[in-house]
């Protein structure tokens, strides 16, 4: 790999760091220790975690450079994913043990300089699985863009008024969205994952390429909207267990949370409703259906009635805002059904973008799975626990890098915070 490849990696790193800095610039100076989600560390942790992960993977992990700062390399090494707030309390760190923002930023800058300087050495080791194709650099880049989304849904949980919308960010789109139609999908095969040399980079859970037989099914053409859920909630006599965590009652009436504070329900009525996987399953059952499986969504998204396959639901053209709400083309969800250019060959819309879609498929290894990254063996295996379900597609905050068909994501099925959506399937 030559100079062009080195420059490409450098430019990608600089671009994701620029976005990281933009997101962290939203945090008021006195709010770095805010724990907006009780199941997570304070916001400061993420400022340090992104560079610590990069150092521990590339310099400390692959290049055997030891520690940059032993205390911070360890302190910021890993986040937490407890089952409940009691578990979070057991894993939490006393406020006084965290470094200052100034110290953390200085650490970040030292790491960034070291990572850029290490690119040539990584690419000079093609016999190392982690260095081949710059695989460890891809791993660091994708880890950072995934955490952009984590940080944003944490900011949506901050007290109203804490995170202010910058002038360059457009106001959210209002609208009722389109009602779903029922589309028929014929029986056939779906592909999950990819072959090892089929893609330049993939996480361990994306391998190997697996074909699954899928029976015929019917699927809603669009996700369930906030307005649809409100009707369901009222029909169930305002059952508290069905009230979405993404909604809030305050002095201004019913509102829907966003990164920049709650907005009136009427504005967001056409957005996909953000609920837990468990809540979504209850809605589907009440409609005489169920949540789709991962294989069903992949068949609806990437196959055609004549047996062909596609790179994206709409075909092989590169993703644009006309195809869906992803890649920060907006900083909010959009009314469902607006991205008509993203329709699949089966007539199903919004399979990628606007919200990660809940499935009924527990997150588990594909047959033949190997945790290939010796520096990060627990990336997937830590979550093969029957408590996490696969989510499919993308949200508005998902980077374009993660739109490849083989990419797999997951959340705890009772976790209410991520930018999710769902739709109903019937056998």
C-alpha positions as CSV (number, residue, x, y, z in Angstrom):
1,X,0.0,0.0,0.0
2,X,1.5,3.3,-1.1
3,X,1.2,7.0,-0.4
4,X,-2.3,7.3,-1.7
5,X,-3.6,4.7,0.7
6,X,-1.8,6.4,3.6
7,X,-3.3,9.7,2.7
8,X,-6.8,8.2,2.4
9,X,-6.6,6.8,6.0
10,X,-5.2,10.1,7.3
11,X,-8.1,12.0,5.6
12,X,-10.7,9.6,7.0
13,X,-9.3,10.0,10.5
14,X,-9.2,13.8,10.3
15,X,-12.8,13.8,9.1
16,X,-14.1,11.7,11.9
17,X,-12.1,13.6,14.5
18,X,-13.6,16.8,13.1
19,X,-17.1,15.4,13.6
20,X,-16.2,14.2,17.1
21,X,-15.0,17.7,18.0
22,X,-18.2,19.2,16.6
23,X,-20.3,16.9,18.7
24,X,-18.3,17.5,21.9
25,X,-18.5,21.3,21.3
26,X,-22.2,21.0,22.1
27,X,-21.4,20.2,25.7
28,X,-21.5,23.3,28.0
29,X,-18.3,23.7,30.0
30,X,-19.9,22.9,33.3
31,X,-21.8,19.7,32.1
32,X,-19.0,17.3,31.3
33,X,-19.8,15.1,34.3
34,X,-23.5,14.9,33.5
35,X,-24.8,11.3,33.5
36,X,-27.8,11.8,31.2
37,X,-28.3,8.0,31.1
38,X,-27.9,6.2,34.4
39,X,-26.7,3.1,32.6
40,X,-23.7,5.0,31.2
41,X,-20.6,6.8,32.3
42,X,-20.6,10.6,32.4
43,X,-20.1,12.5,29.1
44,X,-16.4,13.1,29.9
45,X,-15.8,9.4,29.6
46,X,-16.5,9.4,25.8
47,X,-14.2,12.4,25.3
48,X,-11.4,10.1,26.6
49,X,-12.7,6.8,25.4
50,X,-12.4,7.5,21.7
51,X,-8.7,8.3,21.8
52,X,-7.9,5.6,24.4
53,X,-9.5,3.0,22.2
54,X,-7.5,4.2,19.2
55,X,-4.2,4.0,21.2
56,X,-5.0,0.7,22.8
57,X,-5.9,-0.9,19.5
58,X,-3.3,0.5,17.1
59,X,-0.2,1.6,19.1
60,X,-0.5,-0.4,22.2
61,X,-2.3,-3.4,20.6
62,X,-0.8,-4.0,17.2
63,X,2.4,-2.1,17.3
64,X,3.4,-3.1,20.8
65,X,4.2,0.5,21.8
66,X,3.1,0.0,25.4
67,X,1.3,2.8,27.2
68,X,0.9,6.4,26.3
69,X,-0.5,7.2,29.7
70,X,-1.1,4.1,31.7
71,X,-3.8,5.6,34.0
72,X,-5.8,7.1,31.2
73,X,-5.3,4.2,28.8
74,X,-6.9,2.0,31.4
75,X,-9.5,4.4,32.8
76,X,-11.0,5.2,29.3
77,X,-10.5,1.7,27.9
78,X,-14.1,0.3,28.1
79,X,-17.6,1.5,28.6
80,X,-20.4,-0.2,30.5
81,X,-23.5,-2.0,29.4
82,X,-25.2,-3.0,32.7
83,X,-28.6,-4.7,32.8
84,X,-30.0,-2.1,35.2
85,X,-29.1,1.0,37.2
86,X,-27.9,-1.1,40.2
87,X,-25.4,-2.7,37.9
88,X,-24.4,0.7,36.6
89,X,-23.8,1.9,40.2
90,X,-21.6,-1.0,40.9
91,X,-19.5,-0.2,37.8
92,X,-19.5,3.6,38.2
93,X,-16.4,5.6,39.1
94,X,-16.3,8.3,41.7
95,X,-16.4,11.8,40.2
96,X,-13.1,12.7,41.8
97,X,-11.3,9.9,40.0
98,X,-12.0,11.4,36.5
99,X,-9.3,13.7,35.0
100,X,-10.1,17.3,34.1
101,X,-11.4,18.2,30.6
102,X,-8.2,20.0,29.9
103,X,-6.1,16.9,30.8
104,X,-8.4,14.6,28.7
105,X,-8.2,16.9,25.6
106,X,-4.4,17.0,25.9
107,X,-4.4,13.2,26.0
108,X,-6.7,13.1,23.0
109,X,-4.4,15.3,21.0
110,X,-1.3,13.2,21.8
111,X,-3.1,10.1,20.7
112,X,-4.3,11.6,17.4
113,X,-0.8,12.7,16.5
114,X,0.5,9.2,17.3
115,X,-2.2,7.4,15.3
116,X,-1.4,9.5,12.2
117,X,2.3,8.8,12.6
118,X,1.6,5.1,12.9
119,X,-0.2,4.7,9.6
120,X,2.9,3.8,7.6
121,X,4.0,1.2,10.1
122,X,0.6,-0.4,10.1
123,X,0.5,-0.6,6.3
124,X,4.0,-2.0,6.3
125,X,2.8,-5.2,8.0
126,X,0.5,-6.9,5.5
127,X,1.3,-10.3,7.0
128,X,-0.5,-9.3,10.2
129,X,-4.2,-9.9,9.9
130,X,-5.0,-6.7,11.7
131,X,-2.7,-4.7,9.4
132,X,-3.8,-6.2,6.1
133,X,-5.8,-3.6,4.2
134,X,-5.3,-1.3,7.1
135,X,-7.9,-3.4,9.0
136,X,-7.0,-2.0,12.5
137,X,-7.4,1.5,11.1
138,X,-10.8,0.7,9.7
139,X,-11.7,-0.7,13.1
140,X,-10.8,2.5,14.9
141,X,-12.6,4.7,12.4
142,X,-15.8,2.7,12.6
143,X,-15.7,2.5,16.4
144,X,-15.5,6.3,16.5
145,X,-18.5,6.8,14.1
146,X,-20.6,4.3,16.1
147,X,-19.9,6.3,19.2
148,X,-21.0,9.5,17.5
149,X,-24.5,7.9,17.6
150,X,-24.1,6.8,21.2
151,X,-23.1,10.3,22.2
152,X,-26.1,11.8,20.4
153,X,-28.7,9.6,22.0
154,X,-27.1,10.4,25.4
155,X,-27.5,14.1,24.6
156,X,-31.2,13.6,23.8
157,X,-31.5,12.6,27.5
158,X,-29.9,15.7,28.8
159,X,-32.1,18.3,30.7
160,X,-34.0,20.5,28.3
161,X,-32.1,23.6,27.3
162,X,-28.7,22.0,28.0
163,X,-27.8,21.2,24.4
164,X,-28.6,24.1,22.0
165,X,-29.1,23.7,18.3
166,X,-26.2,25.4,16.4
167,X,-27.2,27.9,13.7
168,X,-26.0,25.6,10.9
169,X,-28.3,22.8,11.9
170,X,-31.6,23.0,10.2
171,X,-34.9,22.8,12.1
172,X,-36.7,19.5,12.2
173,X,-39.1,18.5,9.4
174,X,-42.7,18.3,10.4
175,X,-45.4,16.2,8.8
176,X,-47.8,13.3,9.3
177,X,-45.7,10.9,7.2
178,X,-47.3,8.2,5.0
179,X,-49.5,5.4,6.3
180,X,-48.0,1.9,5.8
181,X,-49.3,-0.5,3.1
182,X,-48.9,-4.2,3.4
183,X,-46.4,-5.7,0.9
184,X,-46.0,-9.4,0.0
185,X,-42.5,-10.9,-0.1
186,X,-42.1,-14.3,-1.8
187,X,-40.3,-17.2,-0.2
188,X,-36.6,-17.3,-1.1
189,X,-33.1,-16.8,0.3
190,X,-31.5,-14.0,2.2
191,X,-27.9,-13.4,2.9
192,X,-26.5,-12.5,6.3
193,X,-22.9,-11.4,6.6
194,X,-20.2,-11.6,4.0
195,X,-17.3,-13.8,2.9
196,X,-13.9,-12.8,4.4
197,X,-12.3,-11.4,1.2
198,X,-15.6,-10.1,-0.2
199,X,-15.3,-6.8,1.7
200,X,-12.4,-4.6,2.7
201,X,-13.4,-4.5,6.4
202,X,-16.0,-6.1,8.5
203,X,-16.5,-6.8,12.2
204,X,-16.3,-10.3,13.5
205,X,-20.0,-10.9,13.6
206,X,-20.3,-10.1,9.9
207,X,-18.5,-13.4,8.9
208,X,-18.9,-15.8,7.4
209,X,-21.4,-15.3,4.6
210,X,-24.6,-17.2,5.6
211,X,-27.6,-18.0,3.4
212,X,-31.0,-18.4,5.1
213,X,-34.2,-19.8,3.6
214,X,-37.1,-17.4,4.3
215,X,-40.7,-18.3,4.0
216,X,-43.2,-15.9,2.3
217,X,-44.4,-13.1,4.5
218,X,-46.2,-9.8,4.5
219,X,-44.5,-6.6,5.7
220,X,-45.6,-3.1,6.3
221,X,-44.1,-0.8,3.8
222,X,-43.2,1.8,6.4
223,X,-42.3,1.9,10.1
224,X,-44.8,2.7,12.9
225,X,-45.2,6.5,13.5
226,X,-45.6,8.4,16.8
227,X,-49.2,9.1,15.8
228,X,-49.8,5.3,15.3
229,X,-48.3,4.6,18.7
230,X,-50.4,7.3,20.4
231,X,-53.6,5.7,19.2
232,X,-52.4,2.4,20.5
233,X,-51.4,3.9,23.8
234,X,-54.8,5.5,24.2
235,X,-56.7,2.4,23.2
236,X,-54.8,0.6,26.0
237,X,-56.1,3.1,28.5
238,X,-52.8,4.9,28.9
239,X,-51.0,1.8,30.2
240,X,-47.8,3.3,31.7
241,X,-45.7,0.4,30.4
242,X,-46.5,1.5,26.9
243,X,-45.5,5.1,27.3
244,X,-42.3,5.6,25.2
245,X,-39.2,6.9,27.0
246,X,-38.7,9.1,24.0
247,X,-41.9,11.1,24.9
248,X,-42.3,13.5,27.7
249,X,-45.2,15.3,29.4
250,X,-44.4,18.8,30.5
251,X,-46.0,22.2,30.9
252,X,-46.2,22.4,27.1
253,X,-48.1,19.2,26.7
254,X,-46.9,15.9,25.1
255,X,-43.5,16.3,23.4
256,X,-40.9,14.1,21.7
257,X,-37.3,14.2,22.7
258,X,-34.5,15.2,20.3
259,X,-30.8,16.0,20.7
260,X,-31.7,19.7,21.0
261,X,-34.6,19.3,23.4
262,X,-38.2,18.2,23.2
263,X,-40.4,19.3,20.3
264,X,-44.2,19.4,20.2
265,X,-45.8,16.1,19.5
266,X,-47.7,17.5,16.5
267,X,-44.4,18.3,14.8
268,X,-43.1,14.8,15.3
269,X,-46.3,12.8,14.8
270,X,-45.1,11.4,11.5
271,X,-41.6,10.4,12.7
272,X,-40.9,6.8,13.5
273,X,-41.8,6.1,17.1
274,X,-38.7,5.3,19.3
275,X,-39.6,2.5,21.7
276,X,-37.9,-0.6,23.2
277,X,-37.9,-3.9,21.4
278,X,-40.2,-5.3,24.0
279,X,-42.7,-2.5,23.5
280,X,-42.5,-2.9,19.8
281,X,-43.3,-6.6,20.0
282,X,-46.4,-5.8,22.0
283,X,-47.6,-3.4,19.3
284,X,-47.0,-6.0,16.6
285,X,-48.9,-8.7,18.5
286,X,-51.9,-6.3,19.0
287,X,-51.9,-5.8,15.2
288,X,-52.0,-9.5,14.6
289,X,-48.4,-9.7,13.6
290,X,-44.9,-9.8,15.0
291,X,-41.5,-8.2,14.6
292,X,-39.6,-9.3,11.5
293,X,-36.6,-11.5,11.7
294,X,-33.2,-10.2,10.6
295,X,-33.4,-12.5,7.6
296,X,-36.8,-11.2,6.6
297,X,-35.6,-7.6,6.6
298,X,-32.5,-8.5,4.6
299,X,-34.7,-10.3,2.0
300,X,-37.0,-7.3,1.8
301,X,-34.1,-5.0,1.5
302,X,-31.5,-6.6,-0.7
303,X,-33.2,-9.1,-3.0
304,X,-35.6,-8.7,-6.0
305,X,-38.6,-10.7,-7.1
306,X,-36.5,-12.0,-10.1
307,X,-33.8,-13.4,-7.8
308,X,-31.2,-10.7,-8.1
309,X,-29.4,-9.0,-5.3
310,X,-28.7,-5.4,-4.6
311,X,-26.0,-3.4,-2.8
312,X,-28.7,-1.2,-1.3
313,X,-32.5,-1.5,-1.1
314,X,-32.8,1.0,-4.1
315,X,-30.1,-0.6,-6.2
316,X,-26.3,-0.1,-6.6
317,X,-26.2,3.8,-6.7
318,X,-24.2,5.4,-3.8
319,X,-26.4,6.6,-0.9
320,X,-27.7,10.2,-1.1
321,X,-30.3,12.1,1.1
322,X,-32.9,11.2,-1.5
323,X,-32.5,7.5,-0.6
324,X,-33.0,7.9,3.1
325,X,-32.4,9.8,6.3
326,X,-28.8,8.8,7.3
327,X,-25.3,10.1,7.4
328,X,-26.2,13.3,9.2
329,X,-28.2,14.7,6.3
330,X,-30.5,15.8,9.1
331,X,-30.0,15.9,12.9
332,X,-33.5,14.6,13.5
333,X,-35.8,11.8,12.4
334,X,-38.0,12.7,9.4
335,X,-41.7,11.9,8.7
336,X,-41.8,8.3,7.4
337,X,-42.1,7.8,3.6
338,X,-40.4,11.0,2.5
339,X,-37.3,9.3,0.9
340,X,-39.2,7.7,-2.0
341,X,-36.0,7.0,-4.0
342,X,-35.0,4.5,-1.3
343,X,-37.8,2.0,-2.1
344,X,-36.8,-1.6,-2.4
345,X,-37.7,-3.9,-5.3
346,X,-40.6,-5.3,-3.2
347,X,-42.1,-1.9,-2.7
348,X,-40.9,-1.6,0.9
349,X,-39.6,1.8,2.0
350,X,-37.2,3.2,4.6
351,X,-35.4,-0.1,5.2
352,X,-32.2,2.0,5.7
353,X,-32.2,5.2,7.6
354,X,-34.5,7.2,10.0
355,X,-34.2,4.5,12.8
356,X,-32.5,1.2,13.5
357,X,-35.3,-1.4,13.1
358,X,-36.0,-3.8,15.9
359,X,-36.1,-7.5,14.9
360,X,-37.0,-10.6,16.8
361,X,-33.6,-12.2,16.1
362,X,-31.4,-12.5,19.2
363,X,-27.9,-11.3,18.5
364,X,-25.8,-14.4,18.1
365,X,-22.8,-15.7,16.1
366,X,-23.1,-16.9,12.5
367,X,-22.1,-20.5,12.1
368,X,-18.3,-20.5,11.7
369,X,-17.9,-17.2,13.7
370,X,-14.4,-16.3,14.8
371,X,-13.4,-13.3,17.0
372,X,-10.6,-12.4,14.5
373,X,-9.4,-9.2,16.2
374,X,-7.0,-10.3,18.9
375,X,-6.9,-6.7,20.3
376,X,-10.7,-6.7,20.6
377,X,-12.0,-10.3,21.1
378,X,-15.0,-9.2,23.1
379,X,-16.5,-6.8,20.5
380,X,-19.4,-9.3,19.8
381,X,-18.9,-12.2,22.2
382,X,-19.6,-10.0,25.2
383,X,-23.2,-9.6,23.9
384,X,-24.0,-13.2,22.8
385,X,-26.2,-13.4,25.9
386,X,-29.8,-13.7,24.7
387,X,-30.5,-10.2,26.1
388,X,-29.6,-8.3,23.0
389,X,-31.5,-8.4,19.7
390,X,-30.3,-7.5,16.2
391,X,-31.4,-4.1,14.9
392,X,-31.4,-3.5,11.1
393,X,-30.8,-0.6,8.8
394,X,-29.6,2.7,10.1
395,X,-30.7,5.9,11.8
396,X,-30.3,9.5,10.8
397,X,-27.0,9.6,12.9
398,X,-25.5,6.5,11.2
399,X,-22.4,7.1,9.2
400,X,-22.4,6.0,5.5
401,X,-19.6,3.6,6.2
402,X,-22.0,1.4,8.1
403,X,-24.6,1.1,5.3
404,X,-22.9,-2.0,3.8
405,X,-25.3,-4.9,3.7
406,X,-23.2,-7.2,5.9
407,X,-23.1,-4.7,8.9
408,X,-24.9,-6.0,12.0
409,X,-26.0,-3.9,15.0
410,X,-27.7,-4.8,18.3
411,X,-29.2,-3.4,21.5
412,X,-30.7,-4.7,24.7
413,X,-34.4,-5.4,23.9
414,X,-35.4,-3.3,26.9
415,X,-33.1,-0.4,26.1
416,X,-35.2,2.7,25.3
417,X,-32.5,5.3,24.3
418,X,-31.2,4.6,20.8
419,X,-32.6,6.0,17.6
420,X,-34.8,3.0,16.7
421,X,-37.9,2.2,14.7
422,X,-39.9,-0.9,13.8
423,X,-42.6,-2.2,11.5
424,X,-45.1,-5.1,11.6
425,X,-44.7,-8.4,9.8
426,X,-47.2,-11.2,9.3
427,X,-46.5,-14.7,8.4
